[in-house]
Amino acid sequence: MNISEYVKKYDPENQFNVLIKTYEQIEFAWNNKFDLSSLKNKKFNSVIVSGLGGSAISADLMQNYLRSEIKIPFIVNRNYFLPSFADENTLVVVSSYSGNTEETVEVFNSALSKKCKMFCITTGGKVEKIALQNNIPIIKVLPGFQPRYSLGLSFFSLLKALQDIELIPNQNNIVNQIVELWKKKGIEYSQENNNAIKLAEELLGFIPTIYSAADLTSAVGYRFKCQFNENSKLHAFHNVIPELNHNEIIGWESFEEKQFHTKLITIWDDDYPTQIKKRFEITSELASKNGAEVIKLQSKEKEYKLRLMDLIYLEDWITYYTAVLRGFDPTEIENINILKQRLG
């Protein structure tokens, strides 16, 4: 079969078209109207974005994306409770695409009791109800997507909000460039025999091990791991340099493919410091010497932020194609649904 036949057979909800049009999510988010005037001119001591899964990854990516621009601590909270330091000077972003994520709803109520400053990013649900009852600003995003397929909505809604309350410089120019990048790449990755398909084919039958760089591309690596899990129905593993050079690197000494059928994917970027580049080179060499195949992913875009978004988008396509080539529906998340039902 050619790839279009796999798509037709294994993608009944047409996530293929959702991926092609992901740039439209950016356009919606950047033109969306909301009122955060109550949060302007406030002195925040930190920002906490609370969410899970697809509603939290945008905040992970924001940590990398704004690494040199945001001047107060920016924390991603994946739990039922807030950090103990959260108080009336903390900005809490309640991020739940469905609006019903139980951990996030718990955090929302806790943040209210602590009198934190807040706004919400959601399509509705319990989060919207609580926000309306307590006069908390809401950024409503488009419904109808799987949360992991709505990164364009969640990330750029959060980015615009941080810009509107003047925590970061104006992002209009770079956002326009990302729209054009994803539009162009969407056309490229939807054609037969494109690079995303070739990389997916290389990974068939293997468990991906992904290495990225702390604070620089850590969210790119973690997103890749999660997309393999949810889209491709695969175990995948992720770690970051330099930390993994102090522990996990030893595991390659006894690597045997029959025990761990993996390929190592390394995420590279031009902005890596010299010592980080050396660490990637040496780590790749050691893994390769012991029999593991190493795949190097690197964007050729000129700006760091564009390179991040280029890789994020490529990964979504790779994991989509890995799903359909393996004969799996990239939308279905049966085990998550079973877990939610059992939790009640």
ABEGO torsion letter per residue (X at the ends): XBAAAAAAAABAAGAAAAAAAAAAAAAAAAABBBBAAAABGBBBABBBBBBBEAAAAAAAAAAAAAAAABABBBBBBBBABBBAABBAABBBBBBBAAGABAAAAAAAAAAAAAGBBBBBBBAEEAAAAAAAAAGBBBBBBBBGBBAAAAAAAAAAAAAAAAAAAGABBBAAAAAAAAAAAAAAAAAAAABBGBAAAAAAAAABGBBBBBBBBBGAAAAAAAAAAAAAAAAAGBBBBBBBOAAAAAAAAAAAAABBAAABBBBBBBBBBAABBAAAAAAAAAAAAAAAAAGBBBBBBBBABABAAAAAAAAAAAAAAAAAAAAAAAGBBAABBAAAAAAAAAAX
